Amino acid sequence: MSMKASFIALVTIFIASGGLASTNLCAHKAPISCTFIGANKDVLVETSSRSSNNERRSLQARQDSNGTQPVSVCGTQCDTHCYNPDGGGPDPKDCHVIADALRFESENSGPTFDIPFGENSTITLSYQNCSSLFVNQEDSGVDLTYCKVEWANTIDDLAQNCPSTEIDHGGICLGPQQDWFIQVQHGPELRTPTN
């Protein structure tokens, strides 16, 4: 057994034994929020920003203070590009689990999500070896709203069209003004929730 396989097996046993609480999975990044979504609550969601603490106010607090509503980019076409350097991409099956979790959440908690403005505010979804990011690059202080099903469809599209079997290692779908993008990439394999 290789050293990497031994390490993964050891960490998997540690996690399965309850040695790591799911809330600790995000402690190293100091995200704005960290939770799990999907029918099985197995997709990790991290919301983060490199913005100052003043900009990390809740969406409701910003709406109350300035009356600004998020700008919807649902239905906006994005331009897809695969990453071509050799290096192994995400497993399309793992990415599909993330897409299905978004579809489940769309049906059960509402069709859209908001992503606050800030220096590259990011929502990251992770399952097994696949991660997908939605990044708000809007620099004029505008929060964005996007449709969960559209993000799911983009994840499936990028995972199928930019798979590791084609020497690609994921891809990106860039908004028309380059103010937001969705990325699919190989993700950490040890992000698994504990019960």
PEQUIJO-V463805 format. One record per backbone hydrogen bond with DSSP energy under -1.0 kcal/mol. CO is the residue of the C=O (numbers start at 1). NH is the residue of the N-H. Records with the same first field share a line. If there is no record, write none. Layout:
CO: NH / NH
This chain:
2: 6
3: 7
4: 8
5: 9
6: 10
7: 11
8: 12
9: 13
10: 14
11: 15
12: 16
13: 17
14: 19
15: 18
21: 24
22: 25
26: 29
33: 47
35: 45
37: 43
38: 41
43: 37
44: 126
45: 35
46: 124
47: 32 / 33
48: 122
58: 62
59: 63
60: 64
61: 65
62: 66
63: 67
71: 145
73: 76
79: 174
81: 172
83: 169
91: 95
92: 96
93: 97
94: 98
95: 99
96: 100
97: 101
98: 102
99: 103
100: 104
101: 105
102: 106
103: 107
104: 108
105: 109
111: 148
113: 146
115: 144
118: 120
119: 50
121: 136
122: 48
123: 134
124: 46
125: 132
126: 44
127: 130
129: 187
130: 127
131: 185
132: 125
133: 183
134: 123
135: 181
136: 121
143: 71
144: 115
145: 73
146: 113
147: 151
148: 152
149: 153
150: 154
151: 155
152: 156
153: 157
154: 158
155: 159
156: 160
157: 161
158: 162
162: 170
163: 166 / 168
164: 167
170: 83
171: 184
172: 81
173: 182
174: 79
175: 178
179: 137
180: 175
181: 135
182: 173
183: 133
184: 171
185: 131
190: 192
